[in-house]
Amino acid sequence: MARMLKWLGLATLSFVLISSLVGCVPQEKYNAKALENSALTEQLNNAQQEQATAKAQAAAYKSQLDALNQQLTTDEAVRTNLESQNKDLASQVAGLDAKYKDSLNNPPKIDQNFYTQNAGASNALPAPLSNALSEFAAANPGLVEFDAARGIVKFKSDVTFATGSAELTPAAKNVIDKFATILNSPAAAEYELQVAGHTDNVPVTNPATIAAGHKNNWYLSAHRAIAVGSELMAQNVGKGRIVVAGYGDQRPIADNGTAEGRKLNRRVEVLILPTRHIGSAVTAGASDVPAKRRPTKAVMNKDSATVDTTPELNK
């Protein structure tokens, strides 16, 4: 019996040991698998985070790319629009250039009959007066011209006035005084007179000329006409017979595109009208002369800051 109990105990102990050994192997594997699974889980989470980050970056890059594409589209539209505008401007420039070249090759013709059309086809004066004025012009060829058909005595501005001035030169004053003697003669004593100043089309820019009151060609032409009219009144030509006007550059008789043409356009004309002034024609005396007969002297050329006596610039 004791022996049986001994074997039974040994069997029980063996069973326990065997059971213990058999149960130990799966636990280790389980633990190993658990560790491996935990590591894989962590890797999966990391991969998912990296994927989310990559998606966010990809979305940001796509947004930037879309913005760039939109900007490129806008820039392309602007470039296309600018190219179209440049083509239009180039076409306009080409047209203006063609007109400019055409104007150089075919300068506009001055209507030499302008005054005839506006003052009548003829303003022939009585023979005694016309002869006297013709002799007067012939005696002063450098300063005076006489158009017998229209009854116009023309004083050349380049020798009648100093450069850029409305002050009569001594030579011009002397000639105008002789002219006044003719106008006061019985043949012309009752005729009305229109004194008109004219310039070329070169703008007034000289500060000294402007400061003297000749702000532009209109002022300068009017002031020169006033100077001639004032000198006539100083020589007893009745002020009731005289009207003065300044036309500036609006009534050229020659081409302003040339120096010679501009020189011809600078003038003061006295139109002797075949209308009779009602009232005394030759009774004007010193009281008829304005206290200030002429504009302030300005001897500087209107287009230059220095004195220039060349006819081309004399206005």
C-alpha distance (Angstrom), angle and dihedral (degrees) to the residues before:
residue distance angle dihedral
M1 . . .
A2 3.70 . .
R3 3.73 89.0 .
M4 3.79 90.1 52.8
L5 3.74 91.1 49.7
K6 3.74 89.9 51.1
W7 3.78 92.3 53.1
L8 3.78 90.2 45.2
G9 3.80 90.5 53.7
L10 3.77 91.7 47.5
A11 3.79 90.2 49.8
T12 3.77 91.2 49.1
L13 3.79 91.8 48.6
S14 3.78 91.0 47.6
F15 3.78 90.9 50.5
V16 3.75 91.3 50.1
L17 3.78 91.9 48.9
I18 3.78 92.7 46.4
S19 3.80 91.4 47.3
S20 3.72 90.1 48.9
L21 3.80 92.0 50.5
V22 3.80 92.9 45.9
G23 3.89 93.5 50.5
C24 3.85 95.0 48.3
V25 3.86 98.0 65.8
P26 3.87 98.3 60.2
Q27 3.86 91.6 49.4
E28 3.78 92.4 57.7
K29 3.74 91.6 48.0
Y30 3.77 89.3 48.1
N31 3.75 92.1 51.6
A32 3.79 91.1 47.8
K33 3.75 91.7 48.9
A34 3.79 90.4 47.3
L35 3.79 90.7 54.0
E36 3.78 91.4 46.5
N37 3.81 91.0 48.6
S38 3.79 91.1 49.3
A39 3.80 90.5 51.9
L40 3.79 91.9 48.0
T41 3.78 90.4 48.1
E42 3.77 90.5 52.7
Q43 3.82 91.0 48.1
L44 3.80 89.7 49.6
N45 3.80 91.3 51.7
N46 3.80 90.8 48.3
A47 3.79 90.6 48.5
Q48 3.81 90.8 49.7
Q49 3.82 91.0 50.6
E50 3.79 91.3 48.0
Q51 3.79 89.4 48.6
A52 3.81 91.3 51.4
T53 3.82 90.4 48.4
A54 3.80 91.1 48.5
K55 3.81 90.9 49.7
A56 3.81 90.8 50.8
Q57 3.80 91.2 49.6
A58 3.79 90.8 46.7
A59 3.82 90.1 51.4
A60 3.82 90.6 49.2
Y61 3.81 91.6 48.9
K62 3.79 90.2 48.2
S63 3.80 90.8 50.8
Q64 3.80 90.4 50.3
L65 3.79 90.9 47.2
D66 3.80 91.4 50.2
A67 3.81 89.9 50.2
L68 3.80 91.2 49.6
N69 3.79 91.4 48.5
Q70 3.79 90.1 49.7
Q71 3.81 90.6 49.0
L72 3.79 90.4 48.4
T73 3.78 89.3 51.2
T74 3.81 90.8 50.4
D75 3.82 91.9 46.0
E76 3.76 90.3 49.6
A77 3.80 90.7 51.6
V78 3.82 90.5 48.9
R79 3.81 91.0 47.8
T80 3.78 91.2 49.3
N81 3.80 90.8 49.1
L82 3.81 92.2 48.5
E83 3.79 91.1 48.8
S84 3.80 89.1 52.2
Q85 3.82 91.3 49.4
N86 3.81 90.9 47.5
K87 3.78 90.4 52.3
D88 3.81 90.7 50.5
L89 3.80 91.7 48.1
A90 3.79 91.3 47.1
S91 3.80 89.0 51.9
Q92 3.82 91.1 49.9
V93 3.81 91.7 47.5
A94 3.78 90.3 49.6
G95 3.79 90.0 50.9
L96 3.81 92.7 48.5
D97 3.79 90.7 46.3
A98 3.80 90.3 52.0
K99 3.82 90.8 49.8
Y100 3.81 90.4 47.5
K101 3.81 92.4 51.2
D102 3.78 90.2 45.4
S103 3.82 90.7 51.6
L104 3.80 89.7 50.9
N105 3.77 92.2 49.9
N106 3.80 94.0 40.3
P107 3.82 109.2 31.0
P108 3.80 115.7 -166.6
K109 3.77 115.0 -93.1
I110 3.76 117.2 -119.7
D111 3.76 114.3 -128.6
Q112 3.78 101.0 -122.2
N113 3.81 89.8 -171.6
F114 3.79 94.1 58.8
Y115 3.76 95.5 112.5
T116 3.79 92.6 38.9
Q117 3.80 89.4 56.1
N118 3.79 92.4 48.4
A119 3.78 101.1 37.2
G120 3.77 98.5 35.3
A121 3.77 132.5 -85.2
S122 3.77 90.5 -84.9
N123 3.77 137.4 17.9
A124 3.77 97.5 175.7
L125 3.78 112.2 173.4
P126 3.81 126.3 -144.0
A127 3.80 111.4 -75.4
P128 3.81 96.8 -110.8
L129 3.81 92.2 52.7
S130 3.81 94.2 41.5
N131 3.82 90.7 50.0
A132 3.79 92.1 48.9
L133 3.81 91.9 50.9
S134 3.81 92.3 46.1
E135 3.81 90.2 53.3
F136 3.81 89.1 46.6
A137 3.83 92.0 53.6
A138 3.81 92.2 44.7
A139 3.80 89.8 53.9
N140 3.84 91.3 52.4
P141 3.82 105.0 35.7
G142 3.78 96.1 153.8
L143 3.78 94.0 56.6
V144 3.81 109.7 23.0
E145 3.80 138.6 49.5
F146 3.80 126.4 -177.1
D147 3.79 125.1 -153.2
A148 3.80 103.2 -161.0
A149 3.81 94.1 -174.4
R150 3.79 92.6 59.4
G151 3.78 100.3 26.9
I152 3.79 93.9 -121.1
V153 3.80 126.8 147.0
K154 3.79 109.9 -161.3
F155 3.80 124.0 -158.0
K156 3.80 114.6 -160.5
S157 3.79 108.9 -126.9
D158 3.80 95.6 -149.7
V159 3.82 90.6 66.9
T160 3.81 99.3 24.3
F161 3.82 94.1 60.9
A162 3.77 138.7 29.6
T163 3.78 116.9 -107.5
G164 3.79 111.4 -65.8
S165 3.82 90.9 -6.8
A166 3.78 140.8 115.9
E167 3.81 91.5 -152.7
L168 3.81 113.9 112.7
T169 3.79 116.0 -121.8
P170 3.83 115.6 -122.8
A171 3.82 90.5 -110.2
A172 3.81 91.6 51.1
K173 3.81 92.1 47.6
N174 3.80 90.4 53.0
V175 3.81 92.2 50.3
I176 3.82 93.3 46.0
D177 3.79 89.4 52.3
K178 3.81 88.9 56.5
F179 3.80 88.8 47.7
A180 3.80 89.5 53.6
T181 3.82 89.6 55.6
I182 3.82 89.0 58.7
L183 3.80 92.1 46.4
N184 3.80 90.0 52.1
S185 3.81 92.7 50.1
P186 3.82 119.3 107.3
A187 3.83 90.2 -105.2
A188 3.83 92.9 61.3
A189 3.79 106.4 16.2
E190 3.79 96.0 109.2
Y191 3.82 99.2 40.1
E192 3.80 120.8 108.9
L193 3.78 120.4 -124.3
Q194 3.78 131.2 -145.1
V195 3.81 113.6 -162.3
A196 3.82 111.3 -163.8
G197 3.80 127.8 -177.4
H198 3.81 122.7 -151.0
T199 3.82 135.3 -176.0
D200 3.78 138.0 -174.2
N201 3.82 119.8 -103.4
V202 3.83 97.9 -98.1
P203 3.84 106.6 120.2
V204 3.81 121.5 -118.8
T205 3.82 107.9 -109.5
N206 3.82 107.0 147.4
P207 3.84 108.5 112.9
A208 3.82 91.3 -145.9
T209 3.80 91.9 53.6
I210 3.79 91.9 47.7
A211 3.81 91.3 46.2
A212 3.82 88.5 54.9
G213 3.82 88.5 60.8
H214 3.80 99.4 -97.3
K215 3.81 94.2 120.2
N216 3.78 95.3 166.4
N217 3.80 141.7 -14.4
W218 3.79 91.6 -75.5
Y219 3.81 92.3 56.6
L220 3.80 92.7 43.1
S221 3.81 93.6 50.8
A222 3.80 92.0 47.2
H223 3.80 93.0 47.6
R224 3.80 91.5 51.0
A225 3.79 91.2 49.7
I226 3.81 88.9 50.4
A227 3.81 90.4 50.6
V228 3.81 91.6 54.6
G229 3.80 92.5 43.5
S230 3.81 91.2 48.7
E231 3.80 91.8 51.9
L232 3.79 90.5 50.8
M233 3.81 89.8 51.6
A234 3.79 89.3 48.5
Q235 3.80 85.9 59.4
N236 3.81 92.2 53.9
V237 3.79 98.8 -95.5
G238 3.82 101.4 148.8
K239 3.78 112.8 -106.5
G240 3.81 88.6 -141.6
R241 3.80 87.8 68.0
I242 3.79 95.7 52.9
V243 3.79 131.8 82.0
V244 3.81 121.3 174.8
A245 3.79 128.9 -155.3
G246 3.78 137.9 176.6
Y247 3.79 117.9 -148.2
G248 3.80 98.3 174.2
D249 3.79 109.5 -161.7
Q250 3.81 95.6 -29.6
R251 3.82 98.5 101.9
P252 3.80 108.8 45.1
I253 3.79 120.2 174.8
A254 3.82 94.2 -166.8
D255 3.79 140.1 30.7
N256 3.81 112.1 -71.6
G257 3.79 87.7 -157.5
T258 3.81 91.2 80.5
A259 3.80 132.7 55.4
E260 3.79 91.6 -125.0
G261 3.79 91.3 50.1
R262 3.80 92.5 50.3
K263 3.80 89.5 49.2
L264 3.82 90.8 55.0
N265 3.79 91.4 48.2
R266 3.81 92.3 56.2
R267 3.81 101.3 83.9
V268 3.81 148.1 116.5
E269 3.79 115.0 -131.8
V270 3.80 127.9 -161.9
L271 3.78 111.2 -157.5
I272 3.80 111.8 -159.8
L273 3.79 103.6 -148.9
P274 3.81 120.4 -149.6
T275 3.79 90.1 -132.5
R276 3.76 122.2 104.1
H277 3.75 122.7 -126.0
I278 3.79 112.0 -131.1
G279 3.77 109.3 -127.9
S280 3.76 137.1 29.9
A281 3.78 110.6 -22.7
V282 3.76 102.8 -174.3
T283 3.76 103.2 31.1
A284 3.78 97.3 90.5
G285 3.75 112.2 119.7
A286 3.76 138.8 171.8
S287 3.79 91.0 -53.8
D288 3.83 89.1 65.3
V289 3.80 92.6 60.9
P290 3.81 114.5 91.8
A291 3.80 114.8 -117.9
K292 3.78 88.2 -119.2
R293 3.78 106.6 36.6
R294 3.75 99.6 176.3
P295 3.81 139.2 34.8
T296 3.76 118.5 -102.2
K297 3.79 112.4 -71.8
A298 3.80 115.7 -100.1
V299 3.78 113.6 172.4
M300 3.78 97.0 175.7
N301 3.75 119.9 102.6
K302 3.79 111.9 -103.1
D303 3.81 91.9 -130.4
S304 3.79 99.5 46.4
A305 3.77 138.1 50.5
T306 3.80 91.3 -136.5
V307 3.77 132.3 63.1
D308 3.78 111.0 -87.0
T309 3.79 122.0 176.1
T310 3.79 97.7 -177.7
P311 3.84 112.3 127.0
E312 3.80 92.0 -130.2
L313 3.79 92.5 66.0
N314 3.79 98.8 32.3
K315 3.79 109.7 117.0
